[in-house]
Amino acid sequence: MSQSIASQQDPHRGEPIETRGEQVDQAAGVVVMVHGRGGSAQDILPLSSEIGAPGLAYVAPQAAGHTWYPYSFLMPVEQNEPFLSSALASVGRVLAKVSDAGIPPERTVLLGFSQGACLVSEFVARNPRRYGGLIVLSGGLIGPDGTPRDYQGSLDGTPVFIGCSDTDAHIPASRVRETGTVMEQLGGEVDLRIYPGTGHTINRDELDAARAIVKSVASASSQSGQSAK
């Protein structure tokens, strides 16, 4: 297969992965941070200073063209292909690198904002297991209303925070609630908060909730004696 054909089928492959904090193979845990439409890995990494804890690594993949998929997350899934499948594969590749460095999923938190929040929601639902946490900031599961949500597996008590405004022009509150219900059905410990009138942004309460999940991963890693390799 030629390189041009491969890039068309997997457009996000080969894009850079930015990091902050500890080296992954020396970290107590990892937070994978996924940016939104029009953003970048470098844009979302500074959020680590708001939610972070000592001893963690922060890892952010970059989308080709600063967009994970071209259309709304509410459109038929096939209309966002092959970009959506490539985006999900990008998250999977990051988690594989983290695992290869010795950090298991239960010490890995997935965080996304906007388009990135939709992406991490869908990835975790399709690949359920015990993660350190899932933080969904203004996003939800992908696909039009009525999309079957027959995901298989268990989140096994994974802490899940989902926050969004009830006036978000991009994310219907009904999809946010549906996402929370699905994550609960998969065995996640869900904390869902709908904020009145705040729009498409991240507020202080969401940052505090995210920080609590991230700190719990760092604390658990330290207590188990795994904060250093």
N, C-alpha and C positions, 0 to 999 in steps of 0.2 A: 504494500500500500504506500503510495507516495505521501510525502509530508503534507502537501496541500490538502489531499483528501482526508488524511487523518485529522488535520486541524479543523476541517469542516465538520467532521463527525464528533469531535471532542474539543470544542473551541477553547475551553479553559485550561486544557492540559498545557503545561509548560509555563504558566503564569507564575510570578514570584510569590513566595510566602514570606511575610515580614514577621519579625519577632521582637519582643521586648521582655525585660525582666531576666530571670535566670535562664541559663542554658537548659534546654529541655531535658537532657540526660542527667542534669544535676538538680532538677526541680522537685519540689514536694508534690506538685500537681500542675496541670495545664488548663488554661482557659483558651478555647478556640473561639475567635471573634470574627463574625462574618458581616461585612459591610452591606449597606443598602444600595439601591439603584443610584448611579451617578457618583457614588462614593469610592473609597479606596481602602486598602488595608492600612495605609498610613493614617487615614482619617479616623478609623475606629480604634486603633491601638491606644491613643491617649485616654480613652475611657478606662483603661487599666488603672490610672491614677485615682479615679473616682470610686472604683469597686474593688481594687486589688488588695492583696495581702502579701506579706513578705514570703519569699521562698518559692513563688510561683513563676511559671513561664507563660507568656501571652503570645499566641500564634494566630496570624491573620492571613488567610489566602486572598489573592487578588483575582477579581473577575476580569476576563478579557473585555476591553472596551468599557470597563467600570459598570457593567450590567450583567447580572447572572442569567436573566432570560428576558426576552424583548417585550412581552405583553403583560398585562395584569395577571396576578396570581389567581384571579377568579375566572380567567378564560379557560377553555378546554385545554387539557394538558398537552395534547398533541400540537397545539399551535405554538407552544413554547419550546418545542424540540427542534434540534438536538441540544439546545442550550441548557434546558432544565436537567436532563440526564447528565450532561457534562458537569453542571454545577454540583449536583449530588455526588458525582464521582470525585470532584475536587475536595469536598468535605471528607469523603471516605479516605482519600489519599493522605490528607493531613492527619486523620486519626490513626492511620496505619503507621505513619512516620512517628507519631507520638508513642504508639504502642511499641514500635521497634526500639525506641529510646528507653523503654522500661517503665513507662507510665501507663497503668491499666485504665480502662474506661471509668471505673469507679473513682478515679482521681482526675477525671477530665470533665470540665464543664463546657457545654456548648452555648454560646451567646450570639444572638443576631439582632440587628435592628432593621425594621422595614422589610425590604426584599430579602435581606439576610435572615431576618426573623422567620419569614415564611420558609426559607430554605432549611434552616436548622430544625424547624417544627416537622417538616416533611421527612427530613433525613432520620430524625429520631423515631418518628412513627413507623417508618419503613424498616428501621434497624433497632428495634427495642431491646434494651438490656439495662443493667444497672450502670448508670452514668453518675458522675459526681454532681451533675445538675444540668438543667436546661433552662435558659433564660430567654424568653421571647418578648422583645420590646417592639410593640406595634407591628404585629404580624399574626399569621395563622396558617393552618394547613392549606395546601395548594389544590386548586381545581374548582370548577363551578359548583353552584348549589346542587345537591343531590349526588355528588361524587361518593361512590362507595368507600366506606372507611373500615374495611375488613382487614385491618392490619393484624398480623400474627406475632405473638411473643409477649414478653413482659418487661416493663420498666423496673420492676422489682423494688418499688419504693423510691425511685429517683426523685429528688426535689425538682419541681417544675414551677417556675414563676412566669406568669403571663400578664403583661400590662399593656393597656391601650386606652385611648380616649373614646368616648361615645360619639365624638364629632370628628373622628379621623376621616378625611376625605378618601383615603385609599383602602382602609381596613374596616369592613362592616363589623359592628359589635357582635352581630349574630355569628360571624365566623370565628371571632375570638372565643365566644362562649362554646361553640361547637368544638374548637380545638381543646379547650379545657376539659370538656366531657370525654373526648376521645383519649386524652392523656390519662384521665382518671380510670377509664375502662382498661387501659393498658397497664395499670398498676402504678402510675405516678402519684406522688404526693403533691397535689396541685394547689397553688396559691394564685387565684385569678383576681385581678383588680381592674375595674373599668372606671376611668376618671372622667368626670363631667367637664366638657368644654375645653379640654387642653390642646386638642389638635394633634398633628403628627409630629410628636417630639418625645423626648425622654425627660421625665420629671424627677425631682429629688426623691420622692417616695420609691420610685422604681429603682433608682440607684442604690438606695438603702437596702431594698429587698435583694437586689443582685449581690451586693456586698456580703450580705449574710450567707448566701449560698457559697460564694467563693471562699469566705473565711472559714466556713465549716469544712471545706475540702482541705484547706491548708492545715487547720487544727487537727483533723482526723489523721492526716498524713504524718504530722509531727508526733502525735500520740502513739502511732503505730511504729514509730522508729524508722519511717521510710523517707524522712525529709532530706536525707543525704544518701548518696550511693557510694 
